[in-house]
């Protein structure tokens, strides 16, 4: 079957960057550099494009097929030629042909061969690379300043506690109630005043800790942003739409439920990254030009 051609194509593309299927067209691997955004970093990636005008045999595919199947060059060339005839017959009949994990080919209204790449296929050089959320230096410094002020208040509180304890251990032992006019009554008042000051400082420190907790909670993302490509009222209808989206090359698509069942192809915890991905996604997938960013609390 013609699926074998695309297995060889998938193997050869990362090595040669451009591989031609004789009589069908050329598949080209395009590297895209990393993109630095306000909220993070999108890693480098590869995209696959198709040029139907590149039909001349470059020998790459036939040599792989020849070696793997232990055939002569002429026999391998004849087999691939027959497979290409079969592929064209199917796509001009209105069928969509899966090109392995790379994408799909079909024809448009003008019977021109078109290729839709699988955006979620990961080439070896990109394996394990994911978008990274990054904080601005000014935000990092602001958080350090807040934590530093809170830490200083705790240290001052500890010093005050130590001073009170030292004072209590060094004053003479006496019953203050025996004579309210003695100097020791003034000493007791002073100790009470220090205790009150320390208590007030403790309350301020507790308040600072609560404020720091609130700041930390605000800095932790409490929402998820989804790239939505469709939605349905019922779960069964949403499942059917999800299968259709996956067949279009978005194998990681899934359903998020709110007031209805929505189909999404990617999700982010950073709104800036989500909007950037959405803009690129619309340009590269005109069939989903109405895709939008949906926000949901975690």
Phi, psi and omega in degrees: 000161184288351178301331181299326180302316185285337173294317177293322179298315180298324179287322188277331185302312181297340182272316189254346179068332176219122180230132182255131169268109186308127178087351181247305181157176182253139176254128188240132179262117183250118176282139176241129183290166177296150181241124178265120180248177180297320185262359181169196185231126174265123187291165176295154181211176178237143173237150181249130175240165184231133178238106183291348181276346179271086184249352182290138183291119176267358175083349184294307185293317182295320180294321176296314181297317180299314182291317184290323182266358180058053182242165172282163182298317182295319180294317179297319179297320179294320180295317179294322178299318179294322179294321179295321176300319179294320178297311181298321179301319182287317183288327177285348173271002176100005181274155175256126183256126176282127178265060184063228178268358187280324182163208182221149173238148179201196177234152177268191182295339180261015180061029175264137182289128178236155181233133176244115184284150173277108185291343185257005176283131184255121176280157187309318183292341183257001185297129178089352180275128181229157175301143182242129175276134183229143178262147176291150181301322181295325178290322178297315180296324179295319179294321178297321180295318179297314180295321179297317179297318179297318180295322180296320179297321178295321180295318178297322177298321179293321178296317180296319179297318180295321180296318179295316181297318179297319180295318181297324182283340185261341181285151180296150177275122183204151176277108186293330185290343183295324182209104184288348182265000181284161179297336182292335176295323177294324177295319178296320177298322180294317177299317179299320180296318178296320179298318179297319180297317180295319178298318179296321180294322178299317180297321178296320179296320178297320179296320179297321179296320178296319179297320180295321178297319179296318180297316180298320179295322180292327182286335178279127183298127180252010181225155175240139183248123185250141174271103187267132178244357179176171180198156180220160180281325183249155182293322182295318178293324178295322179297320179294319178294322179299317179298322180295318179296319179296322179293338178278006175111355182259076188290341180266009178298151182207180183247134170243133187254133173220245174283346175208180181263116184249143180260126178235152182251348178198158179218151182219154173262352178246124184295323181297315178297320180298314180295321179295316179295320181299317181298316178293319182299317180297319181293320185275346181228076183301337178291345177241040183292346178266008178302148183216165183264120181252129181254134179221135180289145181280000000 
